[in-house]
Amino acid sequence: MYNMKIYHQFRFEHRWKRDNSVGSEHDYTDRFRYKIFAYIPLNSKEIKEKTLFFSPSAEIFMHSGESIVANPMEDFRTYNGFGYVLNNNITFFVGHMYTLGQKSSGYEYKASHILRFNVFIGLDTRKIKDLLPRINLGY
């Protein structure tokens, strides 16, 4: 049996937006995001070094505030891609993102297709204390 991992995430954001004019007023809105995503190993029972994996995800963005014209749904995104774990520090990822985003009118939407390439570099900072000089503060 494969060790597939499924995650979900809620995010609550407070945003103060304004245009670039000097002295323009801020527009306050709240944004609520929900994302569900998975990591599915393809050539191994778990995700470790030398593992190819598939990762599907979907996220919905809702917003509220005085500037919301007609619809509280701001954006909907799917992002599906393949990743490869080279070692403990480097992971490559390529995927397709589809987004359906609200235009400034509030009732019109625009769809986009985006191809994304990512390289994740993990820096293990747990060993940095061995590189720094010891400082005795007298406590």
Secondary structure as GFF3:
##gff-version 3
##sequence-region A 1 139
A	DSSP	beta_strand	5	17	.	.	.	ID=ss1
A	DSSP	beta_strand	27	41	.	.	.	ID=ss2
A	DSSP	beta_strand	51	55	.	.	.	ID=ss3
A	DSSP	beta_strand	57	65	.	.	.	ID=ss4
A	DSSP	beta_strand	73	85	.	.	.	ID=ss5
A	DSSP	beta_strand	90	102	.	.	.	ID=ss6
A	DSSP	beta_strand	109	121	.	.	.	ID=ss7
A	DSSP	three_ten_helix	125	130	.	.	.	ID=ss8
###
